[in-house]
Amino acid sequence: VKLNGGEMKNVLRVIAGLVGALFFLNGLQWIVSPANVADSLGMPLLEGVGLSTQIGDLGSFFITVGAMTLIGAITTTRHWFYAPSMLLLVAALYRTLSTILYGAPFVMSAIIVEISVGLFLIFAGSRIATKD
């Protein structure tokens, strides 16, 4: 099936919107059910200052990626896709560095998601944007 430019733009907007909604919902889970979302990401729920950092940093990461992606998909404004893309691509870089520098497990599945979604956001922004 060959899509014209407008149809492709709409498909990319829908996909970006779904991606944004998933990240946003994951961010909300850090407030609603932090133990469950931590477990789904393969980590224990920390205590004390670590709990504050875990909920604050991870919740804000997912809410920000989700919100900015949704705003980009809704407004078709290119720049809204750049920050979430950068957050995801740098997360993949830091995961890789954690393996190289500190012997952390190499979590290929997470790195593939971060790189794929990060690059998709750059691509989608370049194709669906009507405004810079």
N, C-alpha and C positions, 0 to 999 in steps of 0.2 A: 504494500500500500504506500503510495507516494503522497506525502502531505505538502500542501502549499505553505508559504511562509506564515500566514496567520494561524493555520491549524497547528503547525509545529510550535509556534509561540505559545499557543494555548496548552498544548501537551506539556511543554516544559514548565509553564506556570503551575499546572496541576501537580506535576511531580515535585517541583520545588516546594509547593504549598504542603504537600503530604510529608515531605522530609522535614520542613520547618515545624509542622504540627507534632511529629514524632519527637523531635528534639525538645520542643516546648513542653510536651507532656512529661518527658523524662525529667526535665528541670523541676516541674511541679511536684513530681514524686519525691524529690529531695526534702520537701516540706511535709507532704502528706504521709509518706511511708518510707523514710530514709533507710530503714533496715532492709526492706525488700529491694529497693533500687540498688543499694550497695551490694547486696547478694547477687543481683542480676549482672553486675559488673565484675563479679569475682573478688570482692573485697569485704572484709569485716566492717561493721559499723564501729567507728572509733569511739573513744570516750574523752571527756574533758576538752581541752583546747583543740585536740585533734578532731573531735566531733564538730566543733564550730567551724574549723577550717574545711573539713570534708563537706559539710552541708553548704557552707558559704561559697567555697570555690567551685565545687562540682555543680551545685545548683545554679550558680550564676553562669557558668560555662554553658550548660544546656539551655537555660532560659534565653541567654543572649544569642546563641547560634539559632535557636528556634525562632525567636522574635524577629531578628534581623532578616532571616530567610523568608519568613511570612510577610514582612513589610515589603521586601523586594518583590516577592511574587504578586502581592496585591497592587502595589504602586507601579510596577514595571520600571523601577528606578535602579539602574545598574549598581551604584555604589553600595547599596544595602547588601549585596552578595559578597563583597570583598572581605569585610571583617570576619564573618563566620567561616569563609573559606580559609583565611589566614589562621584562625583559631584551630581549625581541624588539621590543617597541614602541619602546623607547629606541634600540635599534640602528637602527630605521627612521628615527627622528627625526635621529639623528646622521648617517646616510647623506645625508639630505636637506640637513642643515646643511653637510655637507662640499661639496656642490654649490654651495649658495648662497654660502658664505663663502670657499671655496678653489678653486672651479672643478673639483672632482672630477667624473668622469662620473656622470650620474644613472642608477643601476642599478635601473630600474623593476622588473625581475623579482625581485630580492632584496628590495626594499621591499614588494612585493605579498606575498611569502611571509611576511616578518616580521610585517606587519600582519594578514594573514589568520590565521596560526597564533596570534599573540598574542590576537586577538579570539576565535578559536575556543576557546582555553584558558579565557578568562573565561566564555564561554558554557557550555562543557562543565562547568566547575567548578560553575556555578550550577545545572546540571541533574542532574548525577550524584552530587553530594555528599550523603552521609548524615550527615556530621559536619563541624563547622567546625574 
